[in-house]
Amino acid sequence: MPISVNIISAIAIFIFIVSALPQIRRLLVYKTARDISLWMSILIAAGNFLMLARAVMIHDLFFTANYVCQLTLWLAIAVLTVRYQ
């Protein structure tokens, strides 16, 4: 794979992972999930799980790492949403 594709992949992975952190921070600081959709969190986690399975099957290290991190973060958001609702 060309290095430019790896760089773009790494940047995308960073953005996707960082994008979930403000939501987790908000849940932990305010301890309320009033404005958070549990179903959205579950559906995103399910999509990440399926994409993780695909990344593992095609042996793509960048996307395997990405979807492991994303799945973990979105499952955390789902659990915190249930806890604080």
C-alpha positions as CSV (number, residue, x, y, z in Angstrom):
1,M,0.0,0.0,0.0
2,P,1.4,3.4,-0.8
3,I,2.6,5.5,2.1
4,S,0.1,8.3,1.3
5,V,-2.8,5.8,1.8
6,N,-1.3,4.8,5.2
7,I,-1.0,8.4,6.2
8,I,-4.6,9.2,5.2
9,S,-5.8,6.0,7.0
10,A,-3.9,7.0,10.2
11,I,-5.4,10.5,10.1
12,A,-8.9,9.1,9.6
13,I,-8.5,6.7,12.4
14,F,-7.3,9.5,14.7
15,I,-10.3,11.6,13.8
16,F,-12.8,8.8,14.3
17,I,-11.4,7.9,17.7
18,V,-11.1,11.5,18.9
19,S,-14.7,12.2,17.8
20,A,-16.2,9.9,20.5
21,L,-14.1,11.3,23.3
22,P,-16.1,14.5,23.9
23,Q,-19.3,12.5,24.3
24,I,-17.7,10.2,26.9
25,R,-16.3,13.2,28.7
26,R,-19.7,14.8,28.8
27,L,-21.3,11.7,30.1
28,L,-18.7,11.3,32.9
29,V,-18.7,14.9,33.9
30,Y,-22.5,15.7,33.9
31,K,-23.6,12.1,34.7
32,T,-26.7,12.5,32.5
33,A,-27.6,11.0,29.2
34,R,-30.7,13.0,28.6
35,D,-29.7,14.2,25.1
36,I,-28.0,10.9,24.0
37,S,-29.7,8.3,21.8
38,L,-29.0,4.8,23.1
39,W,-30.1,3.3,19.8
40,M,-27.7,5.5,17.8
41,S,-24.8,4.3,20.1
42,I,-25.9,0.7,19.7
43,L,-26.2,0.9,16.0
44,I,-22.8,2.6,15.6
45,A,-21.2,-0.1,17.8
46,A,-22.9,-2.8,15.7
47,G,-21.6,-1.2,12.5
48,N,-18.1,-1.0,14.0
49,F,-18.3,-4.6,15.1
50,L,-19.1,-5.7,11.5
51,M,-16.4,-3.5,10.0
52,L,-14.0,-4.9,12.6
53,A,-14.9,-8.4,11.4
54,R,-14.2,-7.3,7.8
55,A,-10.9,-5.7,8.7
56,V,-9.8,-8.9,10.5
57,M,-10.8,-11.1,7.5
58,I,-8.9,-9.0,5.0
59,H,-5.9,-8.6,7.4
60,D,-6.0,-4.8,7.4
61,L,-4.0,-3.6,10.5
62,F,-5.0,0.1,10.2
63,F,-8.7,-0.6,10.1
64,T,-8.5,-3.4,12.7
65,A,-7.0,-1.0,15.1
66,N,-9.5,1.7,14.2
67,Y,-12.6,-0.5,14.7
68,V,-11.3,-2.0,17.9
69,C,-10.9,1.5,19.4
70,Q,-14.2,2.7,18.0
71,L,-16.1,-0.3,19.1
72,T,-14.7,0.1,22.6
73,L,-15.6,3.8,22.7
74,W,-19.1,3.4,21.4
75,L,-19.8,0.4,23.7
76,A,-18.6,2.7,26.6
77,I,-21.0,5.4,25.4
78,A,-23.9,2.9,25.3
79,V,-23.1,1.6,28.8
80,L,-22.8,5.1,30.2
81,T,-26.0,6.1,28.5
82,V,-27.9,3.2,30.1
83,R,-26.2,4.0,33.5
84,Y,-27.1,7.7,33.5
85,Q,-30.6,7.6,31.9
